[in-house]
Amino acid sequence: MSFAIWIGLGWLGLWAAFLPALVPRRARPPARPGDAGRLLAGAAGGGALWAVLSATTHALEGAARSAAVLGASIAGAVFLAVFLRRGDAPARPLRAAGADVARGAVAYLAFLPLVVALDAAWRPSGERAVSEAVLGLAGGPASLSFWFVSAALVVAVPCFEELFGRGALQPGLEAALRPSLAPRLAAAVAVVTSSLAFTALHEPSAWATVFVLSLLLGAAAARSASVAPAIGFHAAHNASVIAYELWLREPLERLGLM
């Protein structure tokens, strides 16, 4: 654990160096009348839909509950994608948006040691980053369910959580605060507040790691005026968690590195 923590802390400073190179700065368009209310209403609606659907899973157990939670994330992502279809940033070609997603995924690789360090420091000993039920539902790479669950975790879940946190809640808060606060202060408060709400969507044992990652995602979204880099960053994180739990956890534990 100490090895992972020192490696992770040594990588923390890379954010300042990699952010300008991998996440280009773009000006956010001026807030329009009603933007704050519309965006906050979208965040509230998407969050409420996810909460209601997730609440129905308490009567379920194991793989059925995991499947229901993944389904709630897919439904929330579709709702927010439709609600935000008008867009809140200048129109960008699909190729450019794809490049932003790729930049976010590459940026995540620079912070992988930090993520490992945070997780090792605060996650209770023996607890998995992905639930046993999800891993059981996946069934391994030889099964079709593995690819379904992986696609949900790597695509649908990041899309929902980023559209909620960085696509609706964060810009909505920023638009609401701009009339009374300096622009940079309004952006910073929006990043921190939306990160707290985003963190609350996750298990308490992961709060420390999720909150730090959420601050990075919020900074990337604020800098680029786009949710695409955050989606790429988040998707890469979820993919790495799956790979770690399935293939890397036991070898690293045997080597005494975790």
C-alpha positions as CSV (number, residue, x, y, z in Angstrom):
1,M,0.0,0.0,0.0
2,S,2.7,2.5,0.9
3,F,4.4,1.9,-2.5
4,A,1.2,2.7,-4.3
5,I,0.6,5.8,-2.2
6,W,4.0,7.3,-2.9
7,I,3.7,6.5,-6.6
8,G,0.3,8.1,-6.7
9,L,1.3,11.3,-4.8
10,G,4.3,11.7,-7.1
11,W,1.9,11.8,-10.1
12,L,-0.4,14.3,-8.7
13,G,1.5,17.3,-10.1
14,L,1.1,16.0,-13.6
15,W,-2.4,17.3,-13.8
16,A,-1.2,20.9,-14.2
17,A,1.1,19.8,-17.0
18,F,-1.2,17.5,-18.8
19,L,-4.4,19.7,-18.6
20,P,-3.2,22.4,-21.0
21,A,-1.8,19.8,-23.5
22,L,-4.6,17.3,-23.6
23,V,-7.7,19.5,-22.8
24,P,-7.7,22.7,-24.9
25,R,-9.2,25.8,-23.4
26,R,-12.4,27.0,-25.1
27,A,-14.6,30.0,-24.2
28,R,-18.0,29.0,-22.9
29,P,-20.8,31.0,-24.6
30,P,-22.5,33.7,-22.6
31,A,-25.3,32.5,-20.4
32,R,-28.8,32.9,-21.8
33,P,-31.9,33.8,-19.9
34,G,-33.3,30.6,-18.4
35,D,-30.1,28.6,-18.9
36,A,-29.5,28.1,-15.1
37,G,-33.1,26.9,-14.5
38,R,-33.2,24.6,-17.5
39,L,-29.9,23.0,-16.7
40,L,-30.6,22.6,-13.0
41,A,-34.1,21.2,-13.9
42,G,-32.4,18.7,-16.2
43,A,-29.9,17.6,-13.5
44,A,-32.7,17.3,-11.0
45,G,-34.8,15.3,-13.4
46,G,-32.0,13.0,-14.4
47,G,-30.9,12.5,-10.8
48,A,-34.5,11.8,-9.7
49,L,-35.0,9.3,-12.5
50,W,-31.8,7.5,-11.5
51,A,-32.7,7.6,-7.8
52,V,-36.2,6.2,-8.3
53,L,-35.1,3.4,-10.6
54,S,-32.2,2.6,-8.2
55,A,-34.5,2.6,-5.2
56,T,-36.5,-0.3,-6.8
57,T,-33.4,-2.4,-6.6
58,H,-33.3,-2.6,-2.8
59,A,-35.7,-5.6,-3.0
60,L,-33.3,-7.3,-5.4
61,E,-30.1,-9.1,-4.7
62,G,-26.9,-10.1,-6.5
63,A,-26.8,-10.0,-10.2
64,A,-30.4,-8.8,-10.5
65,R,-29.7,-5.8,-8.5
66,S,-26.5,-5.0,-10.4
67,A,-28.4,-5.3,-13.7
68,A,-31.2,-2.9,-12.4
69,V,-28.6,-0.3,-11.3
70,L,-26.9,-0.5,-14.7
71,G,-30.3,-0.1,-16.4
72,A,-31.1,3.0,-14.2
73,S,-27.8,4.5,-15.5
74,I,-28.7,3.8,-19.1
75,A,-32.2,5.3,-18.6
76,G,-30.7,8.4,-16.9
77,A,-28.1,8.8,-19.7
78,V,-30.9,8.7,-22.4
79,F,-33.0,11.2,-20.5
80,L,-30.2,13.7,-20.1
81,A,-29.0,13.2,-23.7
82,V,-32.5,14.0,-25.0
83,F,-33.0,16.9,-22.5
84,L,-29.7,18.5,-23.4
85,R,-30.0,17.9,-27.1
86,R,-30.0,21.6,-27.8
87,G,-26.4,21.8,-26.5
88,D,-24.8,24.3,-24.2
89,A,-21.6,24.8,-26.1
90,P,-20.8,25.9,-29.7
91,A,-21.7,23.2,-32.2
92,R,-18.7,20.9,-32.8
93,P,-18.2,18.2,-35.5
94,L,-18.5,14.6,-34.3
95,R,-14.9,14.0,-35.2
96,A,-13.8,16.9,-32.9
97,A,-16.0,15.5,-30.0
98,G,-14.4,12.1,-30.5
99,A,-11.0,13.7,-30.3
100,D,-12.0,15.3,-27.0
101,V,-13.1,11.9,-25.6
102,A,-9.8,10.4,-26.7
103,R,-7.9,13.3,-25.0
104,G,-9.8,12.6,-21.8
105,A,-9.0,8.9,-21.9
106,V,-5.2,9.6,-22.5
107,A,-5.2,12.1,-19.7
108,Y,-6.6,9.5,-17.4
109,L,-3.5,7.3,-18.0
110,A,-1.3,10.0,-16.5
111,F,-3.4,9.8,-13.3
112,L,-3.8,6.1,-13.0
113,P,-1.1,5.8,-10.3
114,L,-2.9,8.6,-8.3
115,V,-6.2,6.7,-8.6
116,V,-4.5,3.5,-7.4
117,A,-3.0,5.3,-4.5
118,L,-6.3,6.9,-3.4
119,D,-8.1,3.7,-3.7
120,A,-5.5,1.8,-1.7
121,A,-5.4,4.4,1.0
122,W,-9.2,4.7,1.6
123,R,-11.0,1.6,0.4
124,P,-11.6,-0.9,3.2
125,S,-9.2,-3.9,3.1
126,G,-10.6,-6.7,0.9
127,E,-13.4,-4.7,-0.6
128,R,-13.6,-4.7,-4.4
129,A,-13.9,-1.6,-6.5
130,V,-16.5,-3.5,-8.6
131,S,-19.1,-5.5,-6.7
132,E,-19.0,-9.3,-6.7
133,A,-22.5,-9.2,-8.1
134,V,-21.3,-7.2,-11.1
135,L,-18.4,-9.5,-11.7
136,G,-20.7,-12.5,-11.4
137,L,-23.1,-10.9,-13.8
138,A,-20.3,-10.3,-16.2
139,G,-19.4,-14.0,-16.2
140,G,-15.9,-13.5,-17.8
141,P,-14.8,-12.5,-21.3
142,A,-16.1,-15.7,-22.8
143,S,-19.8,-14.8,-22.0
144,L,-22.0,-12.4,-23.8
145,S,-23.1,-10.8,-20.5
146,F,-19.5,-9.8,-19.9
147,W,-19.5,-7.5,-22.9
148,F,-23.0,-6.2,-22.1
149,V,-22.0,-5.3,-18.5
150,S,-18.6,-3.9,-19.7
151,A,-20.3,-1.7,-22.3
152,A,-22.8,-0.4,-19.7
153,L,-20.0,0.4,-17.2
154,V,-17.6,1.9,-19.8
155,V,-20.2,3.8,-21.9
156,A,-23.6,4.2,-20.4
157,V,-22.6,4.9,-16.8
158,P,-19.9,7.5,-17.6
159,C,-22.3,9.2,-20.1
160,F,-25.1,9.4,-17.4
161,E,-22.8,10.6,-14.6
162,E,-21.0,13.1,-16.8
163,L,-24.1,14.5,-18.4
164,F,-25.6,14.8,-14.9
165,G,-22.6,16.3,-13.1
166,R,-20.6,18.1,-15.8
167,G,-23.3,18.5,-18.5
168,A,-26.2,19.9,-16.5
169,L,-25.5,20.5,-12.8
170,Q,-22.1,22.2,-13.0
171,P,-22.9,24.6,-15.9
172,G,-26.3,25.2,-14.3
173,L,-24.8,26.2,-11.0
174,E,-22.2,28.3,-12.7
175,A,-24.9,30.2,-14.7
176,A,-26.9,30.8,-11.5
177,L,-23.8,32.1,-9.6
178,R,-22.3,34.3,-12.3
179,P,-24.6,37.3,-11.5
180,S,-23.4,37.5,-7.9
181,L,-19.8,36.1,-8.1
182,A,-16.7,36.7,-10.1
183,P,-16.6,34.4,-13.1
184,R,-13.6,32.3,-11.8
185,L,-15.1,32.0,-8.3
186,A,-18.5,31.0,-9.8
187,A,-16.8,28.3,-11.9
188,A,-14.8,27.0,-8.9
189,V,-17.9,26.8,-6.6
190,A,-19.8,25.0,-9.3
191,V,-17.0,22.5,-9.7
192,V,-16.8,21.7,-6.0
193,T,-20.6,21.7,-5.5
194,S,-21.3,19.4,-8.5
195,S,-18.5,17.2,-7.4
196,L,-20.1,16.7,-4.0
197,A,-23.4,15.7,-5.7
198,F,-21.6,13.4,-8.1
199,T,-19.7,11.7,-5.2
200,A,-23.0,11.1,-3.5
201,L,-24.1,8.8,-6.4
202,H,-21.3,6.3,-5.3
203,E,-20.7,3.9,-2.5
204,P,-19.3,5.6,0.7
205,S,-16.1,3.5,0.6
206,A,-15.2,5.2,-2.7
207,W,-16.1,8.8,-1.8
208,A,-12.5,10.0,-1.3
209,T,-11.3,8.7,-4.7
210,V,-14.5,9.7,-6.5
211,F,-14.4,13.3,-5.1
212,V,-10.8,13.9,-6.2
213,L,-11.5,12.5,-9.6
214,S,-14.6,14.6,-9.9
215,L,-12.6,17.7,-9.2
216,L,-10.3,16.8,-12.1
217,L,-13.3,16.1,-14.4
218,G,-15.0,19.3,-13.4
219,A,-11.8,21.3,-14.2
220,A,-11.5,19.6,-17.6
221,A,-15.2,20.3,-18.4
222,A,-14.8,24.0,-17.3
223,R,-11.6,24.4,-19.3
224,S,-12.9,22.8,-22.5
225,A,-16.6,24.0,-22.3
226,S,-17.4,20.4,-23.2
227,V,-18.4,17.2,-21.4
228,A,-16.6,15.0,-23.9
229,P,-13.1,15.0,-22.2
230,A,-14.7,14.1,-18.9
231,I,-16.6,11.2,-20.5
232,G,-13.4,9.9,-22.0
233,F,-11.6,10.2,-18.6
234,H,-14.4,8.5,-16.8
235,A,-14.8,5.7,-19.3
236,A,-11.0,5.0,-19.2
237,H,-11.3,4.8,-15.4
238,N,-14.1,2.3,-15.4
239,A,-12.4,0.2,-18.0
240,S,-9.2,0.2,-15.9
241,V,-11.2,-0.9,-12.8
242,I,-12.7,-3.8,-14.7
243,A,-9.3,-4.9,-16.0
244,Y,-7.8,-4.5,-12.5
245,E,-10.4,-6.6,-10.7
246,L,-10.5,-9.4,-13.3
247,W,-6.8,-9.7,-14.2
248,L,-4.4,-7.6,-12.1
249,R,-5.7,-7.6,-8.5
250,E,-4.5,-11.1,-7.5
251,P,-1.0,-10.9,-9.2
252,L,-0.3,-7.5,-7.5
253,E,-1.5,-8.8,-4.1
254,R,0.8,-11.8,-4.5
255,L,3.7,-9.4,-5.3
256,G,2.9,-7.4,-2.2
257,L,2.3,-4.2,-4.2
258,M,-1.3,-3.8,-3.0
